[in-house]
Amino acid sequence: MPHNSREKKLESFGRLLDIMDDLRAGCPWDKKQTLESLRYLTIEETYELSDAIIDGDLNEIKGELGDIMLHMVFYSKIASEKEAFDVADVLQAICDKLVHRHPHIYGDVKAETEEEVKQNWEQLKLKEGKKSVLQGVPKSLPAMVKANRIQEKARGVGFDWENKEQVWDKVQEELGELKEELNNGAIHDKVESEFGDVLFSMINYARFIGINPEDALEKTNRKFIHRFQYLEAKAKEKGLNLADMTLEEMDVFWEEAKLH
């Protein structure tokens, strides 16, 4: 597919703005929407985009990006009705932020590596008035994603391990502490705390070896679903009920599933 010209891109964005105006003025559903009512729908659309990315489906990614872009325009339209801001203000604000936070491109700051860029980014945020480098981590992020972001932000100001071997040692240490608490019959809260430490250290290790833990776990989830559904189908095909089968019998189909 040939690339669209800049004029075509601007024309397409203008068309979306015009359609948004039409929908807001004439569609009963669109008229009723508020910033609050759109919020959960935007979260859902973001997860749908995530699914499409994991599936590697570029056509689906295109569709999901369109849905999210519609939401961004929708929020801006509602805000303009409140005389707070419009889509031009939104775009100018992000442009200004990008220029300000990339002094190695638009200024005289040196940054030769990705890590230097991240460190500059976090330092600039502190200069902008943030009291903590962790302040920008959303409270409602899923725990695994949040742990990864916390660790990345701490690294941005130099608080991190030096190499992956140190992190792996930490994983082993946390596993040992968890096992010790379990062997000692510790109370639930203590075991939960140690289990959380194990997960946090594993997420840290994933970061050091270039693995996104959320993506890795989701791919494992999908692999399990595929194999388990194969197991269910094979059992049904042979007139068997999973609840009546032994683990050894189920394992035969499970091993078959790995080959499909």
C-alpha positions as CSV (number, residue, x, y, z in Angstrom):
1,M,0.0,0.0,0.0
2,P,1.5,3.4,-1.0
3,H,2.0,6.0,1.7
4,N,-0.5,8.7,1.9
5,S,0.7,12.3,1.4
6,R,0.8,14.8,4.3
7,E,-2.1,16.6,2.7
8,K,-4.1,13.3,2.6
9,K,-3.4,12.7,6.2
10,L,-4.5,16.2,7.2
11,E,-7.6,15.8,5.0
12,S,-8.5,12.5,6.7
13,F,-8.1,14.0,10.2
14,G,-10.3,16.9,9.2
15,R,-12.9,14.5,8.0
16,L,-12.9,12.8,11.4
17,L,-13.4,16.1,13.1
18,D,-16.3,16.9,10.8
19,I,-17.9,13.6,11.4
20,M,-17.5,14.0,15.2
21,D,-19.3,17.4,15.0
22,D,-22.1,15.8,13.0
23,L,-22.5,12.9,15.5
24,R,-22.4,15.2,18.5
25,A,-25.1,17.3,17.0
26,G,-27.4,14.7,15.6
27,C,-26.9,11.2,17.1
28,P,-28.9,10.5,20.3
29,W,-26.2,8.2,21.7
30,D,-23.3,10.5,20.9
31,K,-25.1,13.5,22.3
32,K,-25.4,11.7,25.7
33,Q,-21.8,10.8,26.1
34,T,-19.6,12.5,28.8
35,L,-15.9,12.3,29.7
36,E,-16.9,9.8,32.4
37,S,-19.1,7.6,30.3
38,L,-16.4,7.2,27.6
39,R,-13.7,6.3,30.1
40,Y,-14.4,2.5,30.4
41,L,-15.0,2.3,26.7
42,T,-11.6,3.7,26.1
43,I,-10.0,1.2,28.4
44,E,-11.8,-1.6,26.6
45,E,-10.6,-0.2,23.2
46,T,-7.0,-0.1,24.5
47,Y,-7.2,-3.8,25.5
48,E,-8.6,-4.6,22.1
49,L,-5.6,-2.8,20.5
50,S,-3.3,-4.8,22.8
51,D,-4.9,-8.1,21.6
52,A,-4.5,-7.1,18.0
53,I,-0.8,-6.3,18.6
54,I,-0.2,-9.6,20.3
55,D,-1.9,-11.4,17.4
56,G,0.3,-9.5,14.9
57,D,-2.8,-8.6,12.9
58,L,-1.9,-5.3,11.2
59,N,-5.4,-4.8,9.7
60,E,-7.0,-5.2,13.1
61,I,-4.4,-2.9,14.6
62,K,-5.5,-0.3,12.0
63,G,-9.1,-0.6,13.0
64,E,-8.4,-0.4,16.8
65,L,-6.2,2.6,16.3
66,G,-9.1,4.3,14.6
67,D,-11.4,3.5,17.5
68,I,-8.9,5.0,19.9
69,M,-8.3,8.1,17.8
70,L,-12.1,8.6,17.7
71,H,-12.1,8.6,21.5
72,M,-9.4,11.2,21.6
73,V,-11.3,13.4,19.3
74,F,-14.5,12.7,21.2
75,Y,-13.0,13.8,24.6
76,S,-11.6,17.0,22.9
77,K,-15.0,17.8,21.4
78,I,-16.7,17.4,24.8
79,A,-14.1,19.6,26.5
80,S,-14.5,22.3,23.8
81,E,-18.2,22.4,24.6
82,K,-17.2,23.1,28.2
83,E,-14.9,25.8,26.8
84,A,-11.9,24.1,28.5
85,F,-9.8,23.1,25.4
86,D,-10.2,21.6,22.0
87,V,-8.2,19.2,19.8
88,A,-5.8,21.9,18.6
89,D,-4.9,22.6,22.3
90,V,-4.4,18.9,22.9
91,L,-2.1,18.5,19.9
92,Q,-0.1,21.7,20.7
93,A,0.3,20.6,24.3
94,I,1.8,17.2,23.3
95,C,4.0,18.9,20.7
96,D,5.3,21.4,23.3
97,K,6.0,18.5,25.7
98,L,7.9,16.5,23.2
99,V,10.1,19.4,22.2
100,H,10.7,20.3,25.8
101,R,11.5,16.7,26.8
102,H,13.8,16.0,23.8
103,P,16.6,18.6,24.4
104,H,19.0,16.2,22.6
105,I,17.0,16.9,19.5
106,Y,15.7,20.4,19.9
107,G,18.4,21.7,22.2
108,D,22.1,21.3,23.0
109,V,21.9,18.3,25.5
110,K,23.8,15.2,24.5
111,A,22.1,11.8,24.7
112,E,23.7,9.0,22.7
113,T,21.9,6.0,24.2
114,E,18.3,5.1,25.1
115,E,19.2,5.0,28.8
116,E,20.5,8.6,28.6
117,V,17.3,9.7,27.0
118,K,15.3,8.0,29.8
119,Q,17.4,9.6,32.5
120,N,17.1,13.0,30.9
121,W,13.3,12.5,30.7
122,E,12.9,11.7,34.4
123,Q,15.2,14.6,35.4
124,L,13.1,17.0,33.3
125,K,9.9,15.8,35.0
126,L,11.4,16.5,38.4
127,K,12.3,20.0,37.2
128,E,8.8,20.5,36.1
129,G,7.6,20.2,39.7
130,K,6.9,16.5,40.1
131,K,7.8,15.5,43.7
132,S,8.6,11.9,42.8
133,V,9.7,10.1,39.6
134,L,7.0,7.6,40.5
135,Q,4.3,10.2,40.6
136,G,3.3,9.6,36.9
137,V,2.6,5.9,37.4
138,P,-1.2,5.6,37.2
139,K,-2.8,4.0,40.4
140,S,-5.2,2.0,38.3
141,L,-2.6,0.2,36.2
142,P,-2.7,-3.6,36.5
143,A,-0.2,-4.7,39.1
144,M,2.3,-6.4,36.7
145,V,2.3,-3.4,34.3
146,K,2.7,-1.0,37.3
147,A,5.6,-2.9,38.7
148,N,7.4,-2.8,35.3
149,R,6.8,1.0,35.0
150,I,7.9,1.6,38.6
151,Q,11.2,-0.2,37.9
152,E,11.7,1.6,34.6
153,K,11.2,5.0,36.2
154,A,13.5,4.2,39.1
155,R,16.2,3.2,36.6
156,G,15.7,6.5,34.9
157,V,17.3,8.2,37.9
158,G,20.0,5.6,38.4
159,F,18.3,3.4,41.0
160,D,18.9,-0.1,39.6
161,W,21.0,-3.2,39.6
162,E,24.2,-3.2,37.5
163,N,23.6,-6.5,35.7
164,K,21.2,-9.4,35.2
165,E,23.2,-11.8,37.3
166,Q,22.6,-9.6,40.4
167,V,18.9,-9.6,39.6
168,W,18.8,-13.4,39.2
169,D,20.5,-13.7,42.6
170,K,17.7,-11.5,44.0
171,V,15.1,-13.8,42.4
172,Q,16.7,-16.8,44.1
173,E,16.8,-14.9,47.4
174,E,13.1,-14.0,47.3
175,L,12.2,-17.6,46.3
176,G,14.2,-18.9,49.3
177,E,12.4,-16.4,51.7
178,L,9.0,-17.5,50.3
179,K,9.9,-21.2,50.8
180,E,11.1,-20.5,54.3
181,E,7.8,-18.7,55.3
182,L,5.8,-21.6,53.8
183,N,7.9,-24.2,55.7
184,N,7.4,-22.2,58.9
185,G,3.6,-22.1,58.5
186,A,3.6,-18.3,58.2
187,I,0.3,-16.4,58.3
188,H,-1.4,-15.6,54.9
189,D,-0.3,-12.0,54.9
190,K,3.3,-12.8,55.3
191,V,3.3,-15.5,52.6
192,E,1.4,-13.0,50.3
193,S,4.1,-10.4,50.9
194,E,6.9,-12.8,50.1
195,F,5.0,-14.0,47.0
196,G,4.7,-10.4,45.9
197,D,8.4,-10.0,46.3
198,V,9.1,-13.0,44.1
199,L,6.9,-11.6,41.3
200,F,8.4,-8.1,41.6
201,S,11.9,-9.6,41.3
202,M,10.9,-11.8,38.3
203,I,9.5,-8.7,36.6
204,N,12.8,-7.0,37.3
205,Y,14.7,-9.9,35.7
206,A,12.4,-9.8,32.7
207,R,13.3,-6.2,32.2
208,F,17.0,-7.0,32.3
209,I,16.8,-9.7,29.7
210,G,14.5,-7.6,27.4
211,I,11.3,-9.4,28.0
212,N,8.0,-7.6,28.6
213,P,6.4,-9.6,31.4
214,E,2.8,-8.7,30.5
215,D,3.3,-9.9,26.9
216,A,5.1,-13.0,28.1
217,L,2.3,-14.0,30.5
218,E,-0.4,-13.2,28.0
219,K,1.2,-15.5,25.4
220,T,1.4,-18.2,28.0
221,N,-2.3,-17.7,28.9
222,R,-3.1,-18.1,25.2
223,K,-1.0,-21.2,24.9
224,F,-2.7,-22.8,27.9
225,I,-6.1,-21.9,26.5
226,H,-5.3,-23.5,23.2
227,R,-4.0,-26.7,24.8
228,F,-6.8,-27.0,27.3
229,Q,-9.4,-26.5,24.6
230,Y,-7.7,-29.2,22.5
231,L,-7.9,-31.4,25.6
232,E,-11.6,-30.7,26.0
233,A,-12.3,-31.3,22.3
234,K,-10.4,-34.6,22.3
235,A,-12.2,-35.8,25.4
236,K,-15.6,-35.0,23.9
237,E,-14.6,-36.7,20.7
238,K,-14.0,-39.9,22.6
239,G,-17.1,-39.6,24.7
240,L,-15.1,-38.8,27.9
241,N,-15.9,-36.4,30.7
242,L,-12.9,-34.5,32.0
243,A,-14.1,-34.7,35.6
244,D,-14.0,-38.5,35.3
245,M,-10.5,-38.7,33.7
246,T,-7.3,-39.2,35.6
247,L,-4.4,-36.7,35.2
248,E,-2.5,-39.4,33.3
249,E,-5.3,-39.8,30.8
250,M,-5.6,-36.0,30.3
251,D,-1.8,-35.6,30.0
252,V,-1.9,-37.8,26.8
253,F,-4.1,-35.2,25.1
254,W,-2.1,-32.4,26.6
255,E,1.1,-33.7,25.0
256,E,-0.7,-34.0,21.7
257,A,-1.9,-30.4,22.0
258,K,1.7,-29.3,22.1
259,L,2.2,-30.6,18.6
260,H,-0.7,-28.7,17.2
